């Protein structure tokens, strides 16, 4: 009998330890607002973004900042240090801690379904490596898509991918193109263009068209999201509680530059 009780106690201890370790597998943060609280799980697949976010939260960096950009059926964005006690006339969205974070785009495993946390960044024209803002983030709201719309989007994204491949190849031959133009060698330009088109087609044939995974299709046709952002921005967490609060925030009245007319201030803390 005593042996049986002993084994039971050991099993309970192991069970409790496994439960505790399971809770510690991910870092959770709480974003507090006057409209309610949002609990977010940070992904381990994006350690640079996770650790940076945790550091800023522990430093109190986000406390008193605003959700300064809100677009219904798209996303809510915050994390600009310039938004702290900012006047209603001040333009926001360009502030940060003075550094960027290397992209950690884990696609298609991590994608822009409703409720995910992702890093804002500057556009490709000045940021070709898609490095993330050191502090600004957004939470996706998005739309629900039909299968037909997703298929149409796949075709559009495939065309965009094909253009990008061609442009990258052309960039590699920039000096040659400039010399051919300088020499007004139209025949040479057409020949090079045909070669680049042929290489583009080879790459596209090898890679295949853009196609959403079953997981993406399930999410985008049920809870929704912003599929056109996939593969372009680093997704590094997701809302696990308080999605209704995100919906409340996205529904507020906004003014110039999509800033809420009534300030929505945040406080962020680590859930121990």
RADA-V897029 format. One record per helix or strand. SS is the DSSP state (alpha for helix, beta for strand). FROM is the first residue (numbers start at 0). TO is the last residue. If there is no record, write none. Layout:
ss->SS from->FROM to->TO
ss->SS from->FROM to->TO
This chain:
ss->alpha from->1 to->22
ss->beta from->26 to->32
ss->beta from->35 to->41
ss->alpha from->43 to->57
ss->beta from->65 to->65
ss->beta from->68 to->70
ss->beta from->74 to->77
ss->alpha from->80 to->82
ss->beta from->99 to->100
ss->beta from->112 to->112
ss->beta from->115 to->118
ss->beta from->131 to->132
ss->beta from->136 to->139
ss->beta from->142 to->142
ss->alpha from->146 to->171
ss->alpha from->173 to->181
ss->alpha from->185 to->206
ss->alpha from->213 to->219
ss->beta from->224 to->224
ss->alpha from->226 to->228
ss->beta from->234 to->240
ss->alpha from->242 to->249
ss->beta from->253 to->253
ss->alpha from->255 to->257
ss->beta from->259 to->259
ss->beta from->264 to->264
ss->beta from->266 to->269
